[in-house]
Amino acid sequence: GENVEQHPSTLSVQEGDSAVIKCTYSDSASNYFPWYKQELGKGPQLIIDIRSNVGEKKDQRIAVTLNKTAKHFSLHITETQPEDSAVYFCAASTYSGAGSYQLTFGKGTKLSVIP
Amino acid sequence: NAGVTQTPKFRVLKTGQSMTLLCAQDMNHEYMYWYRQDPGMGLRLIHYSVGEGTTAKGEVPDGYNVSRLKKQNFLLGLESAAPSQTSVYFCASSYILAGVGEQYFGPGTRLTVT
């Protein structure tokens, strides 16, 4: 099955600096890579995603890059703000048979933005 | 729209007791999922459903059962709770098109088994 590795597990940055979180996946058939943000006491929420036919996608201060050859993808947050502090999860979508797809999640990165 | 709701929010069980967690979604999504979240382990898929009346096993299905009798509801059952099932449980739902679809998560249920 799919295996998703995420690094680092914790990350502290000064407000205004950039943050980068990296993930690798094992299944070359994976075709969809979302990133979720989880605030304390809440469920994860999608912040950005990328499909396997795209190399980079941006949404304001957030960007995701995908290298299919190397099987890794990264989340970039620029001009970090205290409200960016949360746990971030990467995931990869794989086909699990009978027309169904599953997401395999990384173990998460706790991002702390220091004012 | 309420999105995805979960009942209850918190529960404490004694070893051997049973309970059912209820998930409801009002987005007419075909797919529904149950995950558990443990410290340092991320989100692990327990069971999922690709439509009303269907269920399938995920990564960690042992000790759990599920049912999807109505499209909008997905129930997770623990027949005989064990301390290892202490966790935060999240339900999610999604549409799927060509392997792509945002999963919408509920607020979670914090379960403690003593």
Chai-1 contact restraints between the chains, C-beta under 6 A:
chainA,res_idxA,chainB,res_idxB,connection_type,confidence,min_distance_angstrom,max_distance_angstrom,comment,restraint_id
A,N31,B,G99,contact,1.0,0.0,6.0,A-B,restraint_1
A,Y32,B,G99,contact,1.0,0.0,6.0,A-B,restraint_2
A,Y32,B,V100,contact,1.0,0.0,6.0,A-B,restraint_3
A,G43,B,F90,contact,1.0,0.0,6.0,A-B,restraint_4
A,G43,B,F105,contact,1.0,0.0,6.0,A-B,restraint_5
A,G43,B,G106,contact,1.0,0.0,6.0,A-B,restraint_6
A,G43,B,P107,contact,1.0,0.0,6.0,A-B,restraint_7
A,G43,B,G108,contact,1.0,0.0,6.0,A-B,restraint_8
A,P44,B,F105,contact,1.0,0.0,6.0,A-B,restraint_9
A,L46,B,E102,contact,1.0,0.0,6.0,A-B,restraint_10
A,S93,B,G99,contact,1.0,0.0,6.0,A-B,restraint_11
A,S100,B,V50,contact,1.0,0.0,6.0,A-B,restraint_12
A,Y101,B,I96,contact,1.0,0.0,6.0,A-B,restraint_13
A,Y101,B,G99,contact,1.0,0.0,6.0,A-B,restraint_14
A,F105,B,G42,contact,1.0,0.0,6.0,A-B,restraint_15
A,F105,B,L43,contact,1.0,0.0,6.0,A-B,restraint_16
A,G106,B,G42,contact,1.0,0.0,6.0,A-B,restraint_17
A,K107,B,G42,contact,1.0,0.0,6.0,A-B,restraint_18
A,G108,B,G42,contact,1.0,0.0,6.0,A-B,restraint_19
